[in-house]
Amino acid sequence: MTNDNPLNQRALNLAEALVGALSKQRQALAASDWTALSEAVPQLQEAVYSISGFPGGIEGLREELSSLSAGERNQLEQWFAAAAVDRKTASELIKINLQRFNALKSFHAVSASDDTYGLDSLAPRPGLKVSTHV
């Protein structure tokens, strides 16, 4: 989309940067590509920071985007709909990855316990001996 008004064009560029950064974040999370994620997160932060620096902040950006032509607004609404899906998907993927990390952490703790309290050890593994104190 191109626009003759420089402020409109800047608003469109900011919206496009935000949508692109959210898409990159989701793609990196979906692929478990931590290198790409480490590049996407600063882009997302920069997009949000740039929007906050827009004259009037987010409200100024909304007003500027609402003054676009109908065709440009329709395209923008499609971008924002895709960005909303990307954001929700990324949120779910982050939750899944945190659960996976916690499962791996628990598995590591059990295996470390096996190293200390293995089959050849005389000491019982923590949690396996019931206390005699009531």
C-alpha positions in Angstrom: 0.0 0.0 0.0 1.2 3.5 -0.8 -0.1 6.8 0.4 0.8 10.4 -0.5 0.4 11.6 3.1 3.7 11.1 4.9 2.0 10.6 8.3 -0.4 8.0 6.8 2.6 6.2 5.1 4.5 6.2 8.4 1.4 4.8 10.2 1.1 2.1 7.5 4.8 1.2 7.9 4.5 0.9 11.6 1.5 -1.4 11.3 3.3 -3.5 8.7 6.4 -3.7 10.9 4.2 -4.9 13.9 2.3 -7.4 11.8 5.6 -8.7 10.3 7.3 -9.0 13.7 4.4 -10.9 15.2 4.4 -13.3 12.2 8.2 -13.9 12.6 7.7 -14.6 16.3 5.0 -17.2 15.6 7.0 -18.8 12.9 10.1 -19.1 15.1 8.1 -20.5 18.0 6.3 -23.0 15.7 9.7 -24.2 14.3 11.4 -24.1 17.7 14.0 -22.0 16.0 15.5 -20.1 19.0 18.0 -18.2 16.8 15.1 -16.8 14.7 13.2 -16.1 17.9 16.1 -14.1 19.4 16.0 -12.0 16.2 12.2 -11.7 16.1 11.7 -10.5 19.7 13.9 -7.3 19.3 12.0 -6.6 16.1 8.7 -6.9 17.9 10.0 -4.6 20.7 11.2 -2.1 18.2 7.9 -2.1 16.4 6.0 -1.5 19.7 8.5 1.2 20.7 8.1 2.9 17.4 4.4 2.9 17.7 4.6 4.5 21.2 6.8 7.2 19.5 4.1 8.0 16.9 2.5 11.4 17.4 -0.3 10.8 19.8 0.9 7.3 20.6 -1.4 4.4 19.9 -4.4 6.7 19.8 -2.7 8.9 17.2 -1.9 5.8 15.2 -5.5 4.6 15.3 -6.8 8.0 14.2 -4.3 8.1 11.4 -5.1 4.6 10.2 -8.9 5.4 10.4 -8.3 8.2 7.9 -7.1 5.8 5.2 -9.1 5.0 2.2 -11.6 2.1 2.3 -9.3 -0.2 0.3 -6.3 0.5 2.5 -8.4 0.0 5.7 -9.7 -3.3 4.4 -6.1 -4.5 3.7 -5.1 -3.2 7.2 -8.0 -5.1 8.8 -6.8 -8.3 7.1 -3.3 -7.7 8.4 -4.5 -7.1 11.9 -6.7 -10.2 11.8 -3.7 -12.3 10.8 -1.6 -10.6 13.5 -4.2 -11.4 16.1 -4.1 -15.1 15.1 -0.2 -14.9 15.1 -0.3 -13.4 18.6 -2.7 -15.9 20.0 -0.8 -18.8 18.4 2.6 -17.5 19.7 1.0 -17.2 23.2 -0.1 -20.8 23.1 3.3 -22.0 21.7 5.1 -20.1 24.5 2.9 -21.9 27.1 3.6 -25.3 25.4 7.3 -24.6 25.4 7.3 -23.6 29.1 5.5 -26.9 29.9 8.0 -28.8 27.9 10.9 -27.0 29.6 9.4 -27.8 33.0 8.9 -31.5 32.0 12.6 -31.6 30.9 13.6 -29.9 34.2 11.7 -32.6 36.2 13.2 -35.4 34.1 16.7 -34.0 34.7 16.0 -33.8 38.4 14.9 -37.4 38.5 17.9 -38.6 36.5 20.2 -36.6 38.8 18.5 -38.3 41.7 19.1 -41.7 40.1 22.8 -40.8 39.8 22.9 -40.2 43.6 20.4 -42.7 44.7 20.7 -45.3 42.0 20.1 -49.1 42.3 23.6 -49.6 43.7 23.2 -47.0 46.4 22.3 -48.0 50.0 20.3 -44.9 50.6 16.7 -44.8 49.4 15.6 -42.1 46.9 14.0 -39.0 48.4 10.2 -39.5 48.7 10.3 -43.2 48.6 10.6 -43.7 52.4 7.5 -43.1 54.4 8.1 -41.2 57.6 7.4 -43.1 60.9 6.6 -39.8 62.6 2.9 -39.1 62.8 
